[in-house]
Amino acid sequence: KTSVSVIALLAGLSTSPAWAQGASPGTETVVVTGSRVISNIANSPTPLTTLSSADLAQMTPTSVADALIKMPVFSGSSFPRQAYQNLTILNLRNFGANRTLVLMDGHRVTPSLQDGTVGIETLPMTLMTRTDVVTGGASAVYGSDAVTGVVNFILDKAFTGVKVDANGGISTYGDGVSFKIDLAAGTSLFGGRGHVEVAVSSRKRDMVYDNARPYGWQPWVQTGQGTTANPYVDTEFAQRPT
């Protein structure tokens, strides 16, 4: 509603001469072509996907990050065990993570890495109530870092009580140990005139090395003459000439 009011005010200021309220004969309607306030998903000007916390938990109970990267539009996202400091970096349609804007309650989030990307593990996912994903280009509304879309995490700002989420696991080979503990609490203050919330999270994922898996340590080298009769092929236990 705020964006609608601002645009309507600017439209009135640009009209000359000034007219009294309801007396302007030149302006019949005001059409807002870009707004961050979505009241109806079906009427959204850009493609929008909304996932509640219950939907994400049903997809993957372990974490919100693991559930999001299972969506086809996030197929190019980076997993925590890659070289991103144990963070999940969202990448819409594999166009580059720095072209996907991450918001929390409609506000920009401080980047986690030097390239301007945000690791969603740094956000209070325990208090998240839903996730809105704009799967179309939204740079006209949000800026150049929203070329491929926007991911907006909506928090439950009226949460009261205590919530604990803990899980862990280990691989079949006895390595890759992981655990996660999330704690959230909220309470009302001053007879309902105020509200405070806090969220704490701790997680750990051990590295899994190639030589810890069958055939993981064996070198594969492309060999061959590069001709039609003898193209390059992958050869096991081969070495490149020095």
Contacts in CASP RR format, 6 or more apart in sequence:
PFRMAT RR
TARGET T0000
AUTHOR 0000-0000-0000
METHOD contacts of the structure
MODEL  1
KTSVSVIALLAGLSTSPAWAQGASPGTETVVVTGSRVISNIANSPTPLTT
LSSADLAQMTPTSVADALIKMPVFSGSSFPRQAYQNLTILNLRNFGANRT
LVLMDGHRVTPSLQDGTVGIETLPMTLMTRTDVVTGGASAVYGSDAVTGV
VNFILDKAFTGVKVDANGGISTYGDGVSFKIDLAAGTSLFGGRGHVEVAV
SSRKRDMVYDNARPYGWQPWVQTGQGTTANPYVDTEFAQRPT
1 37 0 8 1.000
2 37 0 8 1.000
3 32 0 8 1.000
3 34 0 8 1.000
3 35 0 8 1.000
3 36 0 8 1.000
3 37 0 8 1.000
4 32 0 8 1.000
4 35 0 8 1.000
4 37 0 8 1.000
7 30 0 8 1.000
7 32 0 8 1.000
8 30 0 8 1.000
11 27 0 8 1.000
11 30 0 8 1.000
12 24 0 8 1.000
12 27 0 8 1.000
15 24 0 8 1.000
15 26 0 8 1.000
15 27 0 8 1.000
19 25 0 8 1.000
33 45 0 8 1.000
34 45 0 8 1.000
34 140 0 8 1.000
34 141 0 8 1.000
35 45 0 8 1.000
35 141 0 8 1.000
36 106 0 8 1.000
36 141 0 8 1.000
36 142 0 8 1.000
38 44 0 8 1.000
38 48 0 8 1.000
38 132 0 8 1.000
41 48 0 8 1.000
41 50 0 8 1.000
46 134 0 8 1.000
46 135 0 8 1.000
46 136 0 8 1.000
46 137 0 8 1.000
46 138 0 8 1.000
47 134 0 8 1.000
47 135 0 8 1.000
47 136 0 8 1.000
48 132 0 8 1.000
48 133 0 8 1.000
48 134 0 8 1.000
48 135 0 8 1.000
49 71 0 8 1.000
49 73 0 8 1.000
49 132 0 8 1.000
49 133 0 8 1.000
49 135 0 8 1.000
50 130 0 8 1.000
50 131 0 8 1.000
50 132 0 8 1.000
50 133 0 8 1.000
51 67 0 8 1.000
51 68 0 8 1.000
51 130 0 8 1.000
51 131 0 8 1.000
51 133 0 8 1.000
52 129 0 8 1.000
52 130 0 8 1.000
53 64 0 8 1.000
53 128 0 8 1.000
53 129 0 8 1.000
53 130 0 8 1.000
56 64 0 8 1.000
56 67 0 8 1.000
56 68 0 8 1.000
56 131 0 8 1.000
57 67 0 8 1.000
59 67 0 8 1.000
59 70 0 8 1.000
60 66 0 8 1.000
60 67 0 8 1.000
60 70 0 8 1.000
61 167 0 8 1.000
62 167 0 8 1.000
62 180 0 8 1.000
63 125 0 8 1.000
63 180 0 8 1.000
64 120 0 8 1.000
64 125 0 8 1.000
64 128 0 8 1.000
64 131 0 8 1.000
65 80 0 8 1.000
65 88 0 8 1.000
65 120 0 8 1.000
65 121 0 8 1.000
65 125 0 8 1.000
66 88 0 8 1.000
68 74 0 8 1.000
68 77 0 8 1.000
68 88 0 8 1.000
68 90 0 8 1.000
68 120 0 8 1.000
68 131 0 8 1.000
68 151 0 8 1.000
69 75 0 8 1.000
69 77 0 8 1.000
69 79 0 8 1.000
69 88 0 8 1.000
69 90 0 8 1.000
71 133 0 8 1.000
73 92 0 8 1.000
73 93 0 8 1.000
73 133 0 8 1.000
73 135 0 8 1.000
74 90 0 8 1.000
74 91 0 8 1.000
74 92 0 8 1.000
75 94 0 8 1.000
76 91 0 8 1.000
76 93 0 8 1.000
76 94 0 8 1.000
77 88 0 8 1.000
77 89 0 8 1.000
77 90 0 8 1.000
77 91 0 8 1.000
77 97 0 8 1.000
78 84 0 8 1.000
78 87 0 8 1.000
78 88 0 8 1.000
78 89 0 8 1.000
78 91 0 8 1.000
78 97 0 8 1.000
79 88 0 8 1.000
80 86 0 8 1.000
80 87 0 8 1.000
80 88 0 8 1.000
80 121 0 8 1.000
80 205 0 8 1.000
81 205 0 8 1.000
81 207 0 8 1.000
81 208 0 8 1.000
84 113 0 8 1.000
84 119 0 8 1.000
85 112 0 8 1.000
85 113 0 8 1.000
86 121 0 8 1.000
86 203 0 8 1.000
86 205 0 8 1.000
87 112 0 8 1.000
87 113 0 8 1.000
87 119 0 8 1.000
87 120 0 8 1.000
87 121 0 8 1.000
87 122 0 8 1.000
88 119 0 8 1.000
88 120 0 8 1.000
88 121 0 8 1.000
89 97 0 8 1.000
89 113 0 8 1.000
89 117 0 8 1.000
89 118 0 8 1.000
89 119 0 8 1.000
90 97 0 8 1.000
90 100 0 8 1.000
90 102 0 8 1.000
90 118 0 8 1.000
90 119 0 8 1.000
90 120 0 8 1.000
90 151 0 8 1.000
91 97 0 8 1.000
91 100 0 8 1.000
92 99 0 8 1.000
92 100 0 8 1.000
92 133 0 8 1.000
92 135 0 8 1.000
92 148 0 8 1.000
92 149 0 8 1.000
92 151 0 8 1.000
93 148 0 8 1.000
95 147 0 8 1.000
95 148 0 8 1.000
96 148 0 8 1.000
97 115 0 8 1.000
97 117 0 8 1.000
98 115 0 8 1.000
98 116 0 8 1.000
98 117 0 8 1.000
98 145 0 8 1.000
99 145 0 8 1.000
99 146 0 8 1.000
99 147 0 8 1.000
99 148 0 8 1.000
99 149 0 8 1.000
100 117 0 8 1.000
100 145 0 8 1.000
100 146 0 8 1.000
100 148 0 8 1.000
100 149 0 8 1.000
100 150 0 8 1.000
100 151 0 8 1.000
101 108 0 8 1.000
101 138 0 8 1.000
101 142 0 8 1.000
101 143 0 8 1.000
101 145 0 8 1.000
101 146 0 8 1.000
101 149 0 8 1.000
101 150 0 8 1.000
101 151 0 8 1.000
102 108 0 8 1.000
102 109 0 8 1.000
102 117 0 8 1.000
102 118 0 8 1.000
102 119 0 8 1.000
102 120 0 8 1.000
102 150 0 8 1.000
102 151 0 8 1.000
102 153 0 8 1.000
103 109 0 8 1.000
103 142 0 8 1.000
103 150 0 8 1.000
103 151 0 8 1.000
103 152 0 8 1.000
103 153 0 8 1.000
104 123 0 8 1.000
104 152 0 8 1.000
104 153 0 8 1.000
104 155 0 8 1.000
105 152 0 8 1.000
105 153 0 8 1.000
105 154 0 8 1.000
105 155 0 8 1.000
105 157 0 8 1.000
106 152 0 8 1.000
109 118 0 8 1.000
109 122 0 8 1.000
109 123 0 8 1.000
110 118 0 8 1.000
111 117 0 8 1.000
111 118 0 8 1.000
112 118 0 8 1.000
112 119 0 8 1.000
112 122 0 8 1.000
113 119 0 8 1.000
120 153 0 8 1.000
121 201 0 8 1.000
121 203 0 8 1.000
123 153 0 8 1.000
124 155 0 8 1.000
124 184 0 8 1.000
124 199 0 8 1.000
124 201 0 8 1.000
125 153 0 8 1.000
125 182 0 8 1.000
125 199 0 8 1.000
125 201 0 8 1.000
126 163 0 8 1.000
126 165 0 8 1.000
126 182 0 8 1.000
126 183 0 8 1.000
126 184 0 8 1.000
126 199 0 8 1.000
126 201 0 8 1.000
127 155 0 8 1.000
127 156 0 8 1.000
127 159 0 8 1.000
127 184 0 8 1.000
127 197 0 8 1.000
127 199 0 8 1.000
128 153 0 8 1.000
128 154 0 8 1.000
128 155 0 8 1.000
128 156 0 8 1.000
129 154 0 8 1.000
129 155 0 8 1.000
129 156 0 8 1.000
130 154 0 8 1.000
131 151 0 8 1.000
131 152 0 8 1.000
131 153 0 8 1.000
131 154 0 8 1.000
132 150 0 8 1.000
132 151 0 8 1.000
132 152 0 8 1.000
132 154 0 8 1.000
133 149 0 8 1.000
133 150 0 8 1.000
133 151 0 8 1.000
133 152 0 8 1.000
134 146 0 8 1.000
134 149 0 8 1.000
134 150 0 8 1.000
134 151 0 8 1.000
134 152 0 8 1.000
135 149 0 8 1.000
136 148 0 8 1.000
136 149 0 8 1.000
137 146 0 8 1.000
137 147 0 8 1.000
137 148 0 8 1.000
137 149 0 8 1.000
138 146 0 8 1.000
138 149 0 8 1.000
138 150 0 8 1.000
139 145 0 8 1.000
139 146 0 8 1.000
139 147 0 8 1.000
142 149 0 8 1.000
142 150 0 8 1.000
155 197 0 8 1.000
157 195 0 8 1.000
157 197 0 8 1.000
158 195 0 8 1.000
159 184 0 8 1.000
159 186 0 8 1.000
159 197 0 8 1.000
160 186 0 8 1.000
160 187 0 8 1.000
160 188 0 8 1.000
161 185 0 8 1.000
161 186 0 8 1.000
161 187 0 8 1.000
162 183 0 8 1.000
162 184 0 8 1.000
162 185 0 8 1.000
162 186 0 8 1.000
163 182 0 8 1.000
163 183 0 8 1.000
163 184 0 8 1.000
163 185 0 8 1.000
164 181 0 8 1.000
164 182 0 8 1.000
164 183 0 8 1.000
164 184 0 8 1.000
165 180 0 8 1.000
165 181 0 8 1.000
165 182 0 8 1.000
165 183 0 8 1.000
166 179 0 8 1.000
166 180 0 8 1.000
166 181 0 8 1.000
166 182 0 8 1.000
167 179 0 8 1.000
167 180 0 8 1.000
168 177 0 8 1.000
168 178 0 8 1.000
168 179 0 8 1.000
168 180 0 8 1.000
169 177 0 8 1.000
169 178 0 8 1.000
169 179 0 8 1.000
170 176 0 8 1.000
170 177 0 8 1.000
170 178 0 8 1.000
171 208 0 8 1.000
173 212 0 8 1.000
173 213 0 8 1.000
175 206 0 8 1.000
175 208 0 8 1.000
175 212 0 8 1.000
176 205 0 8 1.000
176 206 0 8 1.000
176 207 0 8 1.000
176 208 0 8 1.000
177 204 0 8 1.000
177 205 0 8 1.000
177 206 0 8 1.000
178 203 0 8 1.000
178 204 0 8 1.000
178 205 0 8 1.000
178 206 0 8 1.000
179 203 0 8 1.000
179 204 0 8 1.000
180 201 0 8 1.000
180 202 0 8 1.000
180 203 0 8 1.000
181 201 0 8 1.000
181 202 0 8 1.000
181 203 0 8 1.000
182 199 0 8 1.000
182 200 0 8 1.000
182 201 0 8 1.000
183 199 0 8 1.000
183 200 0 8 1.000
183 201 0 8 1.000
184 197 0 8 1.000
184 198 0 8 1.000
184 199 0 8 1.000
184 200 0 8 1.000
185 197 0 8 1.000
185 198 0 8 1.000
185 199 0 8 1.000
186 195 0 8 1.000
186 196 0 8 1.000
186 197 0 8 1.000
186 198 0 8 1.000
187 195 0 8 1.000
187 196 0 8 1.000
188 194 0 8 1.000
188 195 0 8 1.000
189 195 0 8 1.000
189 196 0 8 1.000
210 216 0 8 1.000
210 217 0 8 1.000
211 217 0 8 1.000
218 236 0 8 1.000
218 237 0 8 1.000
219 236 0 8 1.000
219 237 0 8 1.000
219 238 0 8 1.000
219 239 0 8 1.000
220 234 0 8 1.000
220 235 0 8 1.000
220 236 0 8 1.000
220 238 0 8 1.000
221 234 0 8 1.000
221 235 0 8 1.000
221 238 0 8 1.000
221 239 0 8 1.000
221 240 0 8 1.000
222 232 0 8 1.000
222 233 0 8 1.000
222 234 0 8 1.000
222 235 0 8 1.000
223 232 0 8 1.000
223 233 0 8 1.000
223 235 0 8 1.000
223 238 0 8 1.000
224 230 0 8 1.000
224 231 0 8 1.000
224 232 0 8 1.000
224 233 0 8 1.000
226 232 0 8 1.000
END
